[in-house]
Amino acid sequence: MSQLDPTGAESMTDERQPDNGNGLASYDEAPGLGNGEPGIGEAAAPPGMVQTGAVAFEIPGMPAIAPAPGLPQTRPPLAPQAAAVSRKAVSGCYAGTLGAFQVDLRVDIDRARPMRRVSGDFYQTTGRTVAYCGSFVVDAPTITAGSTQYVVKGKGRFTFAAGAPQVVVTIPRVQAHQPQGAATLQFLTEAGAASAVYHCAYESVYFRTVRIETDSVSDVEPPLFGSYDTGSLPSGGAGRPLSVVGAFAEAGIALSPTAGGNVIDLEAAGIDATWSDAELHASMEKHFSLWADLPQWCVWQLVAQRHDEGPGLYGIMFDVAGKERQGCAVFHAGIGGTTAEKQRDQLYTYVHELGHCFNLLHSWQKHLASPPQASRPDSLSWMNYPWKYPKGSAAGYWRNFDFRFDDEELIHLRHGFRNDVIMGGSGFGAGAALGRDVLADPIQDESGLVLQLSTHQRSFALGEPMLVQLTLRTTDTRGRRAHTWLHPDCGLVHIVIAKPSGEVCAYEPMIDHLVGAREKVLGAGDKVEEAAYIGYGKGGLYFDQPGQYRVRAAYSALDGSQVLSNMLTVRVRYPVSETDDQLAELFIGDEQGALMYLLGSDSDSLRAGNDAFDEVLDRFGEHPMATYAKLVKGVNAGRIFKTISAAGPERVAVRGARAEESAALLAGATRAEVLTPLCNDKARASLAAVQAEAQDGETAGRRMTWRKYSAMSAPKPQAGVR
């Protein structure tokens, strides 16, 4: 057995007992989760019996586990008791040490909404350093409720090859006035041989604790959100005052506010008060006092007034470089206000975006997880879209929603492997299940909608950014209602790529956007169009090898239908000249991909990518590939760029727009006719805005934005027709 196996018997050398002098956790905030909440009374199940619902049954052969030494034990009653004795609930987090290993043990068998699981994370001390070394979960244990102890037993699922995969957890059931008892965690081999034993002191009623820093921008119209009374409007559960911290507390997760909570003054930014994705990411790196490019239980939430995309965008998870899922933002332009409806929208949006930071996908996207799960479009969860709810749209959702995560999401939050949950751990989603099924042709399609995927050229140079155009139409002569969010960023259109090697992967955008309802009735001849850059995302560069690629998109319709596009075949050409090779080297890189996605940035972390694009312009300015560098540099130069700094009198650093530089670059990009028609139209619109700004001193500093999301377009009327 490996020396690095924390379940092995060899881990039992140099055992260190836990310090039981730590203070007991107190908890008064979330109803139904307090440490003093009674557990199952003695009468719930006789000793040696398992309580499952209303049925108790015997588990033969349960091995006896020695209690933790030196800890208070509950004496058995001297005589039969006429009434059940109230016992403390035992669910929560425990911590123990064995030799060089430490374990955080999570027990989830009573209190509110028990998921009937135990799980844990292992750490190893080497010298003066501590490193994470694996996790486990017991998904379907047997739970024996005796008069004086719980015994939880089952086979664990591990992130490593465990030599002793059988898990037995024993927890004393103390009376309400007694200190919480310590848990004993024992591992057994498949043959039943005893292995490592950890004695784990009780730590907290919460399963996990996350530090959260919430800052607001000065232009957010007061009052800032505090809490919402869920009984103010019809809903699916009991009314209660609920804050963001309280919503996660009800899930068993402690959000611990830091000393942040700053108000960021935007006066230095003048009239430019909207935020781009690039500015948000650069600000997190500069401002978030807990930010680090490593996994940690810390998250930043920024409360701002408006995103560049307007009031239809409610929030985003904007952490795009390095370790992911460390920051999000919410925008009050679409959700702000003091009415009950607006307060409800604010609570929902705040919790939804933080849910993404915990690596929770949308309810209708669960099939994208790794490992894949069944999607739940009708789930009454924080992670669903109210307007997309299939049983009555927003009205049906709010009428039945109890303001909580669904059971599968609770299991992830409480018992997911550490790196799959912790901020900065595994990447957002995985795309494991969205693959060959989408590449296959549908057997039947009665959605009444057609999705077309196209490019302006069938072959691309190695390193050339991959731009695609999506077009949605209806085949129903009576018209068909559809949402108009076609950009992959919004999570309602998914794109699959089959690479030349045969690997099939899902395109995963770098930033997830929470959008409100935007629906239209498509009539004959109507269409919705969108252009998207899909060359770079959370999976890195998707088209970085020569060869033939197949690309297909899936549109998630209002009724839950998955409308598949045509199969698009594109070819990435082999370099045939020294210039081709040099340009490929200058374009292929994570920083260049991020800059293409963000349409430029001033972030210090992307400086090498900006240097590469500068070299493209200096050495190959007339080459068609330089068009993309001109577009990125031109859009970024034309906008005012704000960065929130961590400290200092000037909290917001503002770089003014460079209108003349932007106009020259965008003019060159539009003349080349290299971009897709829709991208070219957007570039011309940006150029016109920059030129107008340069000529009109009174409007200097006006915001020039690149509108990522297109609206519906209708066919142009013929001459003489109104």
QUITACOR-V796966 format. One line per field, one symbol per residue. ss: DSSP state (A for helix, B for strand, O for the rest). phi: phi as a letter, one per 20 degrees, with the letter a starting at -180 (. if undefined). burial: + if it has 16 or more other ideal C-beta (glycine too) atoms within 10 Angstrom, else -. Layout:
# QUITACOR-V796966
ss: ???
phi: ???
burial: ???
This chain:
# QUITACOR-V796966
ss: OOOOOOOOAAAAOOOOOOOOOOOOOOOOOOOOOOOOOBOOOAAAOOOOBBBBOOBBBBOOOOOOOOOOOOOOOOOOOOOOOOOOOOBBOOOBBBBBBBOOBBBBBBBBOOOOOOOOBBBBBBBBBBOOBBBBBBBBBBOOOBBBBOOOBBBBBBBOBBOOOOOOOBBBBBBBOOBOOOOOOOBBBBBBOOOOOBBBBBBBBBBBOOOBBBBBBBBBBOOOOOOOOOOBBOOOOOOOOOOOBBOAAAAAAAOOBBBBBOOOOOBBOOAAAOOOOOBOAAAAAAAAAAAOOOOOOOOOOBBBBBBBOOBOOOOOBBBBBOOOOOOOOOBBBBBAAAAOOOOAAAAAAAAAAAAAAAAAAOOOOOAAAAAAOOOOOOOOOOOOOOOOOAAAOOOOAAAAAAAAOOOOOOAAAAAAAAAOOAAAAOOOOOOOOOOOOOOAAAAOOOOOOOOOBBBBBBOOOOBBBOOOOOBBBBBBBBOOOOOBBBBOOOOAAAOOBBBBBBOOOOOBBBBOOOOBBBBOOOBBBBOOOOBBBBBBBOOBBOOBBOOOOOBBBBBBBBBBOOOOOBBBBOOBBBBBBOOOOAAAAAAAAAAOOAAAAAAAAAOOOOOAAAAAAAAAAAAAAAAAOOOOOAAAAAAAAAAAAOOOBBBBOOOOOOOBBBBOOOAAAAAAAAAAAAAOOOOOAAAAAAAAAAAAAAAAAAAOAAAOOOOOOOOOOOOBBOOOOOOOOO
phi: .ffeefeefffeflfdefeeeffffdbceefncffeffeffgffbfgmddecmeddbedfmfffdffffmdfdeffffbgefcfefdffdfqdccbcbledccddddccbmflfelbcbacdccecmddccfcqcbbdeceecddefcaecdcreeddecfefceeccddcfdefgeefffeeddcdcffenffcfcdddffdafeebccecddccefefffeffdbcefefcgbebffafcdfffffffendeedfeffmfdefdgfemeedecegffffffffedffdfbebfbebbdcddcebegfnffdeabedfddmfemdbbbccegdcfqdfgffffffggfffgffgffemeefgedffefcffcffcfefecgeeegfdffdolffffffdfdlbffffffgffecgggfedffnefffmbmfeebffffffffbbdfmccdddbcebeccffnfgedccdcdcddefenbfbfdeefggemdcdcdcdegfnfdcefdffcededefbcbeedgnfbdcbdbecfbafeneecdcfpdddcbdcdeffenfdeeefeedccdfffdbffgffffffeerffffffffelnaefffdfffffffffgffecgefgffgffffffffffedfddceefbofefdecdffdffffffffffffffleffgfffffffffffffffffedffdfnffdcdffdeefddffffgndd
burial: ----+++++-+------+------+-+--+--+++-+-++-+--+---+++----------+--+-++--+--+----------+-++++++++++++++++++++++++++-+++++++++++--------++++++--+-+++++++++++++++++--+++++++++++++-----++++++++++----+++++++++++++++-++++++++-++----+-++-+----+------++++++++++++++----+-+-+-+--+--+++++++++++++++++-++---+++++++++++++++--++++++++++-++++++++++++++-----++++++++++++++++++++++++++++-----+++++++++++++++---+---++-++-++++-++++++++++++++++++++++++-+++--++-------+++++-+-++---+++++++++++++++-----+-++++++++++++++++++----+++++++++++++-+-+-+---+-++++++++++++-++++----+-++++++++--+++++--+-+-+--+----+-+++-++++-+++++++++++++-++--++-++--+---+--+-++++++++++++++++++++------+++---+++--+++++++++-+-+++-+++-++-+++-+++-++-------+++++-+++-+----------
